[in-house]
Amino acid sequence: MAVRARPRFEIRRMRADDLDEVMEIERAAFRHPWSAELFRRELEHDWSTILVCVEPLTSAAGGRATERLVGFLIYWLVHDEVHILNVATDPQHRRRGIAKFLMSETERRALQAGATLMTLEVRRSNVAALELYRGFDYRAVGVRPNYYVDEGEDAIVMVKELRRFR
Ligand SMILES: CC(C)(COP(=O)(O)OP(=O)(O)OC[C@H]1O[C@@H](n2cnc3c(N)ncnc32)[C@H](O)[C@@H]1OP(=O)(O)O)[C@@H](O)C(=O)NCCC(=O)NCCS
């Protein structure tokens, strides 16, 4: 019997029935998680896209294939700017390149949509995220003091011009 290798990860847009799995990752990833209602609203905004990264799974019996949701990324496309609001990976699947895959796919979609600028904010203390964004050539262009009111933490504003090196 022929066995076809399945790709390790795939990216697609979030559907309403992904909400429970997305919320599980959101709650595990953030001390102050978004509510399910906020995600529902994002799904309805034309300017908002939620990408999910899934790992295809094949049942032991060779039956219907399923998938496991392992990460997600939310971005807004407004005029020529793509703003990344949130990216998170299931803690059990970190350092497997999932955030990198989501960031690359977002950039690909941004270019396709004609965007010229990528922007985001990140907590000053979030070393993992800062490293991730630096790896994508984002540069820090400013600080928003006490931006995260919960802990009074500063936000580092990062940008990346698209096409600069293209
Ligand atoms: C930040 C986060 C999304 C990274 O997800 P991930 O899928 O583990 O990241 P990847 O495996 O794609 O790693 C990409 C790069 O990010 C950097 N990175 C990721 N985790 C890191 C860590 N713990 N420490 C230092 N650098 C890290 C590395 O440069 C890494 O590349 P490398 O593995 O080749 O060294 C994940 O840690 C997370 O969900 N954190 C909680 C939510 C959060 O803070 N989101 C960002 C703010 S919106």
PDBQT file of the ligand as one rigid body, heavy atoms in Angstrom, charges set to zero:
ROOT
HETATM    1  C1  LIG A 201       7.266  33.875  20.866  1.00  0.00    +0.000 C 
HETATM    2  C2  LIG A 201       6.651  32.557  20.390  1.00  0.00    +0.000 C 
HETATM    3  C3  LIG A 201       5.422  32.877  19.539  1.00  0.00    +0.000 C 
HETATM    4  C4  LIG A 201       7.706  31.818  19.530  1.00  0.00    +0.000 C 
HETATM    5  O1  LIG A 201       7.070  30.650  18.996  1.00  0.00    +0.000 OA
HETATM    6  P1  LIG A 201       7.862  29.364  18.471  1.00  0.00    +0.000 P 
HETATM    7  O2  LIG A 201       6.955  28.634  17.563  1.00  0.00    +0.000 OA
HETATM    8  O3  LIG A 201       8.439  28.622  19.621  1.00  0.00    +0.000 OA
HETATM    9  O4  LIG A 201       9.051  30.045  17.642  1.00  0.00    +0.000 OA
HETATM   10  P2  LIG A 201       9.969  29.360  16.519  1.00  0.00    +0.000 P 
HETATM   11  O5  LIG A 201      10.255  27.932  16.857  1.00  0.00    +0.000 OA
HETATM   12  O6  LIG A 201       9.419  29.662  15.180  1.00  0.00    +0.000 OA
HETATM   13  O7  LIG A 201      11.306  30.192  16.743  1.00  0.00    +0.000 OA
HETATM   14  C5  LIG A 201      11.711  31.218  15.859  1.00  0.00    +0.000 C 
HETATM   15  C6  LIG A 201      12.849  32.011  16.481  1.00  0.00    +0.000 C 
HETATM   16  O8  LIG A 201      12.370  32.802  17.570  1.00  0.00    +0.000 OA
HETATM   17  C7  LIG A 201      13.390  32.903  18.584  1.00  0.00    +0.000 C 
HETATM   18  N1  LIG A 201      12.923  32.269  19.815  1.00  0.00    +0.000 N 
HETATM   19  C8  LIG A 201      11.793  31.520  19.974  1.00  0.00    +0.000 A 
HETATM   20  N2  LIG A 201      11.682  31.127  21.271  1.00  0.00    +0.000 NA
HETATM   21  C9  LIG A 201      12.758  31.640  21.918  1.00  0.00    +0.000 A 
HETATM   22  C10 LIG A 201      13.179  31.608  23.262  1.00  0.00    +0.000 A 
HETATM   23  N3  LIG A 201      12.488  30.951  24.207  1.00  0.00    +0.000 N 
HETATM   24  N4  LIG A 201      14.314  32.284  23.605  1.00  0.00    +0.000 NA
HETATM   25  C11 LIG A 201      15.033  32.961  22.666  1.00  0.00    +0.000 A 
HETATM   26  N5  LIG A 201      14.657  33.021  21.358  1.00  0.00    +0.000 NA
HETATM   27  C12 LIG A 201      13.548  32.377  20.997  1.00  0.00    +0.000 A 
HETATM   28  C13 LIG A 201      14.605  32.184  18.022  1.00  0.00    +0.000 C 
HETATM   29  O9  LIG A 201      15.368  33.136  17.310  1.00  0.00    +0.000 OA
HETATM   30  C14 LIG A 201      13.950  31.172  17.090  1.00  0.00    +0.000 C 
HETATM   31  O10 LIG A 201      14.798  30.715  16.082  1.00  0.00    +0.000 OA
HETATM   32  P3  LIG A 201      15.726  29.406  16.366  1.00  0.00    +0.000 P 
HETATM   33  O11 LIG A 201      14.834  28.367  16.957  1.00  0.00    +0.000 OA
HETATM   34  O12 LIG A 201      16.228  29.078  14.988  1.00  0.00    +0.000 OA
HETATM   35  O13 LIG A 201      16.782  29.870  17.324  1.00  0.00    +0.000 OA
HETATM   36  C15 LIG A 201       6.277  31.634  21.578  1.00  0.00    +0.000 C 
HETATM   37  O14 LIG A 201       7.356  31.601  22.498  1.00  0.00    +0.000 OA
HETATM   38  C16 LIG A 201       5.014  32.041  22.322  1.00  0.00    +0.000 C 
HETATM   39  O15 LIG A 201       3.912  31.629  21.976  1.00  0.00    +0.000 OA
HETATM   40  N6  LIG A 201       5.146  32.869  23.382  1.00  0.00    +0.000 N 
HETATM   41  C17 LIG A 201       3.986  33.308  24.174  1.00  0.00    +0.000 C 
HETATM   42  C18 LIG A 201       3.141  34.285  23.405  1.00  0.00    +0.000 C 
HETATM   43  C19 LIG A 201       3.933  35.538  23.023  1.00  0.00    +0.000 C 
HETATM   44  O16 LIG A 201       4.656  36.096  23.819  1.00  0.00    +0.000 OA
HETATM   45  N7  LIG A 201       3.742  35.991  21.768  1.00  0.00    +0.000 N 
HETATM   46  C20 LIG A 201       4.431  37.133  21.224  1.00  0.00    +0.000 C 
HETATM   47  C21 LIG A 201       3.833  38.419  21.625  1.00  0.00    +0.000 C 
HETATM   48  S1  LIG A 201       2.391  38.842  20.724  1.00  0.00    +0.000 SA
ENDROOT
TORSDOF 0
